[in-house]
Amino acid sequence: MEYKVNNGKIILLRGDITEVDADAIVNPANKDLILGGGVAGVIRKKGGPEIQEECNKIGGTFVGGAVITTAGKLKARHVIHAVGPRMGEGDEDNKLRNATLNSLKVADENNLKSIVFPAISTGIFGFPKDRCANIMLSTVIEYLKSDTGLEEVMFCLYDEGTYKIFEETLKKLAG
């Protein structure tokens, strides 16, 4: 599915985020930037040790923050590590909004044209997928209405169920 906003577009994809060719993919990171399991583990495995080495030099970031590294051997040129909230820690919606917004800002600061998000915090962090879709998509729509150099904001969703939730949410938000 594709939705045009100003000079940019939102594209929904289904599959493995590490296989997408874009300026940057977003890693749903932890605040210590340790690439452990889930999406981060696949990024580490396929991208190589240099991604974790750069993360170690950065040292970490706050929940809601985002930092950029190389993408190693991945098809993407960069990895933006965005720290989403764990359910139950408080103020989760704002923290997810900030993780999304800060990722977009980091992409713009680095003159990137395309970025690919997963459904941040919906795995081991336990964030509800419908809330995630609403927060992330509405944040991206709002951002694309501003003065940005981003041309493509993609969401690469691993399973059909998550894809459907994002598709229905985007249809509602698009009117």
N, C-alpha and C positions, 0 to 999 in steps of 0.2 A: 504494500500500500504506500502511496505517496501523497503528500499534502504540501502545497505551495504556500509560503508565508513571505511576503515582500520579495527580496531577491534570493531567498533561500528556500530549501525544501526539507521536509521531514520524511524519512523513508523508513518503513518497517521491514526488517528482514528476519528470516528464521534460520538458525544454524549456529555455527561455532564462531564467536567473535574473533578468535585468533586467525581465522582464515580470510577475514575481510581486508581488502586493500583500501586503505584510507590514510590520511595524514596522521590520525591518532585514533587509538582505541582506548577506552576507559576501563581501567582495572578497578573493581569494587574492593578497595584496599582496607586494611586495618590501620590504626593510627601510627603503628610502628613501621609500616611499610614492609612487613615481612610477607613475602610471597609464599603462602602456605598451601592451602587446599582450594578447591572450587576453581573459579575462573582464574584467580591469581596463580594457582598451582600450574594450570595449563599454560598460562602466559610464561611462567618461569621455565617450564619444561621445553616449550617450543621456541621461546625467544632466546634462551641461553642465559648464562650466569651474569653477563654484563648488566642486565636489567636490575637484578638484586644488588649488584655491586654499587650501581648508581643510587639506588634506594638507601643503601647503608650509608653512603656519603651524605645524603639529605638528612637522614636520621629519623624522619617522621613528620607528621603534620596533625592538625586538630580534626576532630569529627566535624564534617562539613567542608573541610579544606581539600585542595587539589594541588598536586605537583606533577611535573613532567620529567620523563626520562627518555632515553633511547628505546627503540623497540627490538634491538638485537636482530635476530634472524626472522622476525615476524614479517608479514607482508606490509603491515603498517609501518610508518616512519617513526612514530613516537608512541609512548604509553603515558596517558594521564592517569595518575593514581588518585582516585577520589574516595574519601573516607565517609561512608554512609553510617547511619545510626544502627545500633542494636535495639530491637524492640524491648521496651521496659526501662530504658535509660533516661527517658524524659525528653520532651521537645523534639521528638523524632521527625515530625513533618517538616519543621523548620530546618533541621540538620540535613535532611534529604534534599530539600530545596536548595540549600547552600552548597551541598556537594555537587549538584547539577549545575548551578549557576557558576560556581568557581571553576568547574571544568571548562565551561564555555568561555569564561574570561581568560583562562590559561591558553586555550586554543587561539583566541583572538590575539593575545599578547605575543604569541609565537607565529603570527601570520598564517595560521592553518586554515584550510578551506573546507576540510571534512573531518568529522569526528563521529565515532561509533560508541554508543552506550549499551551496557547490559541493563537488566532490571536491578539496579543497585539496592543492596540490603535485603533482597528477597530470598536469598539462600540461607546460609547458616545464621545470619543476623535476624531472620524471622519476620521481616517487614511484609505486611499484606500486599499482594501483587496489585490489587485494584487501587489501593491508595498510592502505591508507588507509581503506577501508570498515570494517574491523575496529576500527581505532583510533578513528576519529571516532564510529562508532555506539556502541561500548562506553562511550566517554567521555560521550556524551549520555545514554545510559541511566542511568549512574551519577549524573550531575548531576541528572536529573529525579527521582531518588529522594531528593534532598536538599531542603532548604527553599528553593524557588525560585518566583518569580512567573511564570516562563515557562509558557505554555499549549501553544504549538505550536513544535516544532523541525522544520523542513522541510529536506529535501535535494533540491535541484533539479539533476538530472543531465542533461547536454546530449545524450548519445547513448544508444542502446538498450543497448549493451554495458556501459557504466558503470552504468546503471540496474539491469541484471540482477545485476551483482556486488553492488551495495548491497542489492538485494532478497533475494538468497540469504543474504548475511551477516546481515541483520536477522532473517530466518527462523531461522537458527541461534542467534543471540543471544537471541531471544525464546523459544526452547525449543520 
